Amino acid sequence: MRKTILSQTVKLIQRARAKIERMLEQLSYKLAEKMRGFVLNGLLYGPPSKVFSLLHQDLLTKRTEFGRIAFLGQGTQIARKPSIIELSCLDTNSVPKWPFFWAYIKNAHLRGRGLSLFDQANSVCQESIGSPNYKIAKAWFDVSLGRPISLEGPITSIISQWVPYQGPTNYAHWLFEALPRLALLEEMPPSTKILVPSKLPDFALQSLHDLGYSDRLVSVNKSNLCLENFYFTSTPAHIVCYNPFAVRWLREKWLKPLKSTKERSSIYLHRPRPYRTNANEEEVCKYFETQGWNVVDCSKISFHEQIALFSGAKMVAGPHGAAFANIVWCQQGTKVLEIFSSAFLNGCYEWVARELSLDYRFMICPRNFHGEAKVDLRQLEKLLVAMQK
């Protein structure tokens, strides 16, 4: 009884804290609007007044001698009904094309949590803000105080709004947005350093080591930089948008060198609290264990172990979360079941499954007061039986 009361109290405190944080964030946005475009003697930079396109301003008009466009877009994947991509209403199939390119900028100014690129007029680069809609991007509200810190030598960056210089590094955003930017690194000077977040988790460090870039890393803990020679690379696509290039590139780099397990297993992805888990997660885990599935918390195993586990998986199931990014390692025909709370739908892994010809299914569950999915075990059992036919 005491344990239940304590658990509920902790949840309420967490929700109250999140609500206060959202209120403070909204207040900071209102204050930022009043300072838009303001610059004070290189010491205070208000939010940007305009947005510019580095692609159209320099590369397409050939106003820079250094740079290359890898592609202007990757097409659109047609969703099969029923589709989480459509049900989520995120319009990921209709957003503008994401161009993938690199360009050289002299004395570049980077600011904000995602180190977005700004010009001398305090305008922000569209391709650096991490969203096709700049008015919802963090960089559009950035306020920076103090003179920027200068860094010399050739430098590129894989920091962005979704892989910020400070705070947790999300596994899925790292795989699909940060790492693929390094595909263009070989076209830059051999001595080019890489800006990375201040505290990288083990999976990120291991992936950079595998690529042979451990000695090139520059760990950043500041949000206001001036780079003497900056080699900007765009993100091939946002995680929820169709990005077959990232899928191919990741599999090319890691699936060939690593041997997958011979015995194919069924794995359930346990997602611990407090983020978007199942309300009855303990009950769900026990159910899968009784069915002979391996219950795995991917945050507890290494990067290489995750690749080996998923490349040898026969079936994968679990609540929506970053661990599902690992289906990029799965073999064709692997059966996948993604469990959603009706409070939050996102098709970012459906397009990966379709690209790799995986047998993808989903289950939408009613939400509780905290937005967690309440999984009906009878319905779950029916889905699993259907999947195994």
N, C-alpha and C positions, 0 to 999 in steps of 0.2 A: 504493500500500500504506500509506504513512505517513498519507495523507489519510483512509483508511478507519479506521485505528487511532485517529487523533485524533477522528474523528467519533463512534466508539463510546465513547471515553473521556468525551467531552463529554456524551453521552447518559447514561452511568452516573452521572456527577457530578450531572446534573440530577435523575435519579431518586432518588439518595441524599439530595439536598437536600430534595426534595419529601417523602420519607419522614420526615426529621427534623422538617420543618415540621408534618407531621400529628401526630407524637408530641408536639411542644410544644403544639399546639392541644388535644390530648386532655388534657394535663396542666393547661392553663389552665382547661378545662371542669370538671375535678375540683376545682380550687381555688375556682372560681366557685360551685360548689354549696355549699361550706362557708360562703360569705359571703351566700347568698341572703337578700334582704329587709333586709340590714344598711345603715343610714344613720348616718353620724357627723357631726353638727353641720354639715351642708351641705358638707362637705369630701370625704367618701368615700361613694360610692353603690355598694352591692353589687348583684348581679343582682336583677331584679324578683321579688316573691313571688307576684304574681297577674297576671292578664290581665283587662282590661276592654274592653267594646265601646263605642266612641264612638257608633256608629250606634244601638244599642239603649238606651244610657244617656241620650243627649241628644236625638237627632233623632226617633226613633220615639216617644219619650215626651214630645216637645215641651217639653223642659226648657231649650232654647236658642232664642233669638229669631232667630239668624243661622245660616243653613245651608239646604241643599236636597239632596234625594235625586234624582239623575238617573235611576238605575235600581237595582233590588235584585239583578238577575242578568240574564244574557243567554241563558239556555237551554243546551242541550247539542247539540253536533254529533255525529250518529251516524257512527261510523267505518265505512268500507267495507273489507271484507276482500279481500286482505291489507292490514293496517294497521300502520304503525310505532307509532301511538298505542297500540294494544293490545299489540304485541310488546315495547314499552319497559317495560310494567308500572308506569308512573308514575301510573296511575289518574287522569289529568287529566280524564277525562269524568265522574268521580264525586266530585270534590272539592266542598266547599260553594260555593254561589253567591258571586260577588264583587260586593259592592255598590259603586256609584260615587256619591260624594257629597262635599260640602264642609261644613265646620262651623267656626264661630269659637270660639277658645279664648283666654281672657285669661291672660297670664303663663304661657305654655306652656313646658314643660321638654322639650327634645329631647336625646337621648343616643345614643352608639354610632356605628358606621361608617355606618349607614343613617339616622341622626338620627331614631330612633323616638320616639314621643310617650309621655311618662311623666306620671303624676299625682303629687299631693303625698304619696300613700301608697306611692310607689315601685312602682306597678303600671304595666304597659305596655299600650298600646292595641293591640288585636288587628289593627285595620285598617292599622296603621302598620308592622308587622314584616315584611311581604313574604312570608308563608307562611301557608297555612291551618292548618298544624300548628306552633303557637308553640314547642313543645319542641325543634324543630330550627332555629329562627330564631336568628341571631346576637344579636339584642336580648335574648333570654332568658338569655344568659350575660354581658351587658354589665356591666363594672365601670368606674366613672368616678371619677377623682381630681381634686380641686380644685373651686373654685366655678365655676358656669356663667357664661359670658360673655353679657352682656345686649345685646340688639338692640332698638331702638325702631322704631315705625311699623308699618304693616300689612305682613305678610310671609307668603308661602306657600313651599312647598318641593317640589322634584321629586327630592330625594335619597331613596334607599331602600336596602334591603339589597343589591339587585342593581345599583343605581347609587349606589355609596358616595361619601362626601364626599372621599375620598382614594383614589388608585390608578387603574388603567385604567378607562375608561368603555366598556363593551361596546356595540357598535353596535346589536345586536338589542334588548337591554334598553332602550336609549335610545329606540328607535323605538316599541316596543310598550308600555313601562311608564312612562317618564318624560314624553315629549312629550304623550301624550293627557291627562295630568292638567291640562294648561293649557287644556283645552277649557272648564273652568269658571271661568277667570280673569276673564272679563268680568263675572261676577256679584259680584266683589269690588271694593273701592274702587279707583279709577283709579290711585292712587299705590302700589298693592301691589307690593312687591319680590319677587324669586324667588331662593330659595336654590339654588345650583348647586354641583357639585363644584369643588374648588380648581383643577384643571388640566383644562379641557375640551379635547378634540380638535377639530380643524377642522370635522369634520362636525356636531358638536354646536353649535358657535358659529354655523355657517352656518344651521342649521335654526332657531335662536332668532332670528337676524337676519331670516330670511324671515318669521317670525311677527310681527316688529316689536317684539321684547322685549329687544333688546341693551342698552338704557339702564336696564333694570329689574333686571339681574343682580347678585346678591350672592355673590361667590365665598367659599366656606367652607373653612377648613382646621383647624377645631376640632370636637371630638366631644361638647361639653357646652355647650348654649346655653339661654338663657332669653329667650323672645320676648314682648314686651309685648302685641302684637296679632297672633296667629297664625291664619291661614286654612288649616286643614288640608284637603287633598284626598286622597282614597283613590286607589289604583291600580285602574283598571278591571278588570284581571286580571293574573295572572302569565303570563309569556311562553308557558309550555307549556299554558295553559288557553285555551279557546275565548273569543275576544275580537273579535267582528265590529265592535264599536263602533270599536276602534282602527284596524282595516282601513279602514273607511269614512272616518274622520276624517283619516287620513294621506293617502288618495287625494284627498279633497276639498281639502286644503290644498296639495298639491304637484303633482298630475297635471294640474289645469286650467291653472295659470299657466305650466307648462313644456311646450314642444312636444317630442314624442318624435321619434326619427329615422324617416325614411320606409323605409329599407332594414332589414329585420329580419335579425338575425344570430344565430348560435349561439355561446354563450359557455361556456367551462369556467372554473370558479372555482378558481384556484390558491390553496392554503392552505399558506403556508410553515411550517417548523418553528418552535417545538417542540410546538405544541398540536394534537392530534387531526388530524394530516394522514395521508396515505397513506405506507406504508413505501416504496413504489416511485413516489413522486409525480413524480419527474423523468421516469420512463418513461411514466407516464400522461399527463403534459403533452405529451410528444413525440407520443404516439399521437393526441391530440385535434388537435394542430397539423397532422398529416398528413391528417386528415379535414376540414381547412378550418375548424376552429373557432378562435375568438379566445380565447387563454388570458389571463385577467385576474386580477390581484391587487387586489381592491377596496380594500385599505388604502392603495394607491398613487394612487387617483384621488379626485376631489372628490365631495362629497355630490350635487351637481347632475349630475355625470357618471355617477354610479351610477344615479340615477333615469332619466336619458335612455337609458342602456345597457339597463336591464332593461325599460323600457316599450317598447323596440323589439326585444326579444329574441324569437326564434322557438323556440329551445331553450336550456335552462340545465342544466348538470351540474356536479357537484363534490362534494368531501367535506363532510360536515355541519359547519356553522360559522356564525358571525354574518353572513357575506356573504349567506347564503340569506334573510335577512330582507328583502332587496331584491326578492324575488318578489312583495312587496306592490304593486309598481309594474307587474307584468306584465299583458299583455292576456289576455282570456279565450281559453282553448285553448292557451296556451303550454305546451310540453312540458318537464317538469322531471324530472331524475334526481338523487336524493340518495344519496351513497355513504357507508355506515356501516362502522365497525369493529364486530365482534361484541362488543367490550369496552364499547361505549357506544351505546345506542339512545335517540333522543329524537324525539318526534313533533311538536315545536313548529312545524315549517314545513308539515307535512302539513295541519293544520287551516286554515292560511292558503291553501294551494293549493286545498283543497276549497271554501272560502268564495268564492274567485274563479273557480271552475270551470276550474282549470288541469289539464292532463293530467299528474298526478303519479305517478311510479314511484320505487322505491328498490332499492338493491342492498346486501346485507349481506355483508361480506367477512371471512374469518378474520383473527384478530389475530396480531401478532407479540409478542415478549417485552415490548415497550414499549406494547402496546395499540394500535398503529397498524394500519390496514387494509392487507392485502396484496391488491391488486386483480388479479384474473385478467383479462387483456386479452381473451381469447377470449370469456369470459362477458360482459364489457363490450360487446364488438362486437355480440354477439347482442341485447343489450338495446337498443342504439342502433338497430339495424336494425328491431327490432320497434316502437320508438317512431316511426320515420319512416314507417311504413305508414299 
